[in-house]
Amino acid sequence: MFYGADNLIFQKAEELRNLSTPAEELLWNYLKGSQLGVEFRQQHPVSFYVLDFYCHELKLAIELDGSIHALEDVKRHDERRERSLKELGITILRFDNSVVLSDISATIERIKAAINSASSNSKPFTRSPSAAGGLEIIPAIDIIDGKCVRLTQGDYSKKTIYHKNPLDVAKQFEDAEIMRLHLVDLDGAKEGAVKNWKVLEAIAGKTKLVIDFGGGIKTEKDVSIVLECGAAYATVGSIAVKDETAFTTWLEQFGADKFILGADVKDEKIAVSGWLETTDIWIYDFIEKYINKGVQQIFCTDVSKDGKMEGPSTDLYKNIISKFPNLHFIASGGVSSLKDVDQLQEIGCKGVIIGKAIYENKISLLELKQFRA
């Protein structure tokens, strides 16, 4: 999460990554790759500052100080900086460069203790929380121009605006004791680049929802932005179709457990780019390929059903589940009632994404709360 950092701060962070001190390089060798059980970022932008190392999951920052920090003016600046970061809920752990270089073992022990303390006080970062009967209820928020909308069959000309503030909607879901959120950047899906990351940042920072975010994820930088802004998962669809090499690299670099594969389907064939393009790729071949690469969760949206509330594609979902019984399969599209949700649970779906049925009051949040009980 960047807390509103502007482009100048991002540029400064990039410069600092290329100018690491010996102490920073040494410590990074112990922090990178989640070696201590949590993920740290190096030279991470936050608000008006660049933090030496930052763990968003725990809101824990590590700062390394050189001899200049003993000067009174610099001390006052550090104090102001630390107060500002604490107001954002960020814990600061400081070390002198000389201490890191002379006793890295003691430094790591202090960091481990801080991680344990922060972990005990932080919200649980649950990977795949289950509801009653093992079925996850996952409400959807689709975003265009920062507003909560829904499309019919992926048609951008058939747009309904339901709420001007997606954060308010997300808080309503949280109040209903729902744990997950499917957040879709429709601007990003159409333009081929993440656009509404500030909406993600706001929801992740002000709710405890476990968020998957998709739409416009086309580059490694996009993946980093999405995860750093607070998403538990990056949802990827089009790039997995159009550039298998790039997506496979991301799976290796970030970990396959950080991704949900979105399979949008028309007549059992994959659709991409916000459903604006169709392919000749068979859904079952597509799923099998990426299961073999380590993907654990896949959601499937039947474009012919989505936004029409005519019932989900249970026959398609049955076929997928029968072919891949160990897959964490999430249904999406067409849900219009709790009866549909019950039916999806019965056929073995692990989760269900619900959108328009909530916004059109076909399914109430009270009903979903009771379903989860």
DOLUMFI-403870 format. One record per residue (C-alpha): x, y, z. Coordinates in steps of 0.05 Angstrom, whole numbers, padded with zeros to 5 digits, always signed. Layout:
# residues N
XYZ...
END
This chain:
# residues 373
+00000+00000+00000+00027+00068-00020-00018+00115+00020-00024+00165-00036+00050+00169-00056+00058+00209-00119+00101+00197-00181+00160+00235-00152+00162+00189-00092+00159+00128-00138+00217+00157-00179+00257+00169-00115+00244+00098-00093+00270+00071-00159+00333+00113-00153+00346+00089-00082+00340+00016-00103+00399+00027-00148+00440+00062-00093+00436+00011-00036+00485+00018+00021+00526-00043+00043+00481-00050+00104+00418-00048+00061+00447-00100+00014+00466-00145+00071+00398-00141+00106+00360-00149+00040+00394-00217+00031+00357-00240+00094+00290-00206+00080+00277-00219+00006+00237-00279-00017+00195-00282+00048+00253-00316+00084+00226-00292+00151+00155-00316+00136+00128-00249+00111+00140-00209+00048+00183-00146+00052+00192-00094-00004+00256-00055-00013+00254+00022-00018+00178+00023-00015+00138+00088-00027+00091+00108+00029+00056+00175+00029+00112+00228+00025+00168+00179+00043+00209+00121+00018+00218+00066+00070+00281+00024+00068+00241-00041+00078+00166-00049+00086+00119-00107+00101+00048-00087+00082+00017-00149+00112+00041-00128+00182+00049-00053+00168+00120-00060+00193+00176-00015+00168+00251-00024+00177+00296+00038+00172+00372+00037+00170+00408+00100+00195+00477+00125+00177+00519+00173+00218+00482+00234+00190+00421+00214+00231+00459+00235+00294+00453+00308+00272+00400+00348+00309+00364+00373+00246+00362+00302+00218+00337+00276+00284+00279+00325+00283+00262+00305+00212+00263+00231+00231+00216+00245+00290+00166+00281+00245+00171+00226+00194+00160+00173+00247+00099+00209+00275+00068+00213+00206+00079+00140+00193+00051+00120+00260-00012+00159+00244-00019+00111+00184-00014+00052+00232+00057+00034+00211+00107+00008+00262+00179+00031+00253+00240-00011+00272+00306+00027+00267+00378+00003+00263+00445+00037+00255+00482+00015+00194+00542-00002+00237+00500-00050+00280+00473-00086+00219+00543-00095+00190+00575-00116+00256+00521-00163+00282+00471-00186+00230+00448-00244+00273+00425-00198+00329+00392-00153+00278+00352-00211+00248+00331-00234+00318+00303-00165+00333+00265-00165+00267+00237-00234+00280+00212-00210+00349+00180-00150+00316+00146-00195+00264+00119-00240+00319+00092-00180+00357+00061-00149+00296+00031-00215+00274-00004-00224+00341-00035-00155+00335-00053-00155+00261-00116-00177+00226-00113-00248+00201-00090-00252+00129-00130-00313+00111-00117-00350+00047-00184-00376+00022-00233-00369+00081-00291-00417+00075-00364-00407+00091-00418-00456+00110-00408-00523+00076-00341-00500+00050-00371-00450+00001-00342-00380-00001-00389-00321-00012-00351-00271-00054-00388-00207-00071-00364-00168-00132-00349-00095-00141-00337-00074-00213-00306-00005-00223-00310+00046-00278-00286+00117-00265-00279+00101-00191-00353+00082-00185-00387+00016-00169-00421-00009-00233-00446-00072-00266-00445-00091-00339-00491-00139-00375-00453-00194-00412-00390-00152-00409-00420-00098-00453-00392-00030-00434-00452+00004-00467-00498-00033-00418-00472-00002-00354-00510+00011-00290-00480+00055-00236-00500+00028-00167-00457+00070-00121-00408+00127-00126-00364+00103-00070-00340+00030-00073-00311+00035-00003-00380+00045+00026-00404-00017-00011-00345-00057+00014-00359-00036+00086-00430-00061+00079-00403-00128+00058-00356-00129+00118-00414-00110+00164-00450-00172+00138-00391-00214+00162-00369-00230+00091-00295-00243+00087-00278-00239+00013-00284-00188-00043-00277-00194-00118-00254-00126-00143-00253-00114-00218-00221-00054-00253-00263-00050-00316-00226+00012-00340-00162-00028-00333-00190-00088-00370-00210-00044-00428-00147-00002-00431-00096-00056-00416-00066-00026-00353-00086-00022-00279-00125+00043-00270-00166+00040-00205-00111+00019-00157-00130+00076-00109-00198+00043-00099-00163-00022-00080-00116+00016-00033-00175+00050+00002-00215-00014+00012-00155-00055+00034-00134-00001+00083-00202+00010+00114-00233-00060+00115-00209-00130+00134-00235-00161+00070-00190-00210+00034-00189-00180-00036-00174-00208-00104-00163-00154-00156-00166-00161-00231-00170-00119-00294-00112-00090-00334-00057-00132-00303-00008-00136-00361+00061-00126-00332+00104-00147-00273+00097-00075-00246+00021-00082-00249+00025-00146-00206+00070-00110-00156+00023-00050-00152-00038-00095-00140-00005-00136-00085+00027-00076-00052-00038-00038-00052-00068-00093-00009-00096-00147-00053-00087-00218-00027-00091-00244-00098-00080-00216-00167-00134-00241-00214-00107-00255-00283-00143-00276-00346-00125-00244-00413-00049-00244-00402-00051-00319-00387-00082-00329-00456-00041-00278-00495+00027-00285-00462+00037-00351-00428+00112-00339-00419+00101-00274-00380+00047-00304-00335+00090-00366-00321+00147-00320-00301+00100-00284-00252+00079-00350-00222+00151-00366-00208+00170-00296-00184+00111-00280-00139+00087-00350-00123+00028-00386-00155-00012-00377-00090-00015-00302-00103-00057-00311-00165-00128-00330-00183-00138-00350-00255-00200-00319-00285-00230-00361-00342-00284-00322-00378-00322-00367-00425-00368-00365-00485-00393-00433-00508-00336-00467-00471-00284-00423-00506-00241-00371-00470-00259-00296-00477-00209-00241-00461-00200-00166-00453-00263-00154-00413-00300-00203-00458-00288-00159-00518-00249-00215-00554-00263-00290-00561-00213-00345-00575-00212-00417-00598-00182-00442-00533-00222-00497-00499-00235-00481-00425-00212-00550-00401-00145-00546-00437-00135-00476-00408-00149-00498-00337-00106-00561-00341-00046-00522-00368-00044-00475-00309-00061-00526-00256+00003-00561-00279+00040-00495-00267+00016-00490-00195-00047-00448-00199-00094-00469-00143-00155-00425-00151-00195-00412-00214-00260-00376-00224-00302-00385-00286-00351-00334-00313-00400-00355-00367-00407-00290-00406-00474-00311-00433-00500-00314-00362-00465-00256-00327-00509-00198-00306-00572-00231-00332-00592-00267-00267-00619-00326-00306-00584-00378-00263-00511-00403-00264-00480-00450-00315-00484-00511-00270-00473-00561-00327-00408-00527-00346-00386-00523-00274-00402-00596-00262-00359-00615-00321-00301-00573-00296-00306-00600-00225-00310-00672-00249-00247-00663-00292-00209-00627-00237-00236-00652-00170-00179-00621-00129-00186-00552-00158-00210-00494-00115-00264-00476-00165-00304-00412-00159-00369-00401-00198-00387-00334-00227-00445-00307-00268-00520-00315-00269-00533-00323-00195-00602-00295-00178-00623-00327-00112-00600-00366-00052-00627-00428-00087-00573-00418-00140-00521-00412-00085-00546-00477-00053-00543-00511-00120-00471-00490-00132-00452-00515-00064-00485-00582-00079-00446-00593-00143-00380-00580-00107-00362-00508-00121-00314-00479-00069-00337-00408-00078-00387-00364-00114-00380-00293-00139-00444-00253-00133-00455-00185-00164-00519-00159-00195-00564-00203-00152-00539-00164-00091-00546-00096-00123-00615-00111-00150-00637-00137-00081-00650-00207-00106-00605-00232-00050-00599-00191+00013-00536-00184+00055-00577-00211+00114-00591-00274+00074-00517-00282+00057-00499-00271+00130-00548-00325+00151-00522-00372+00097-00453-00366+00125-00476-00379+00197
END
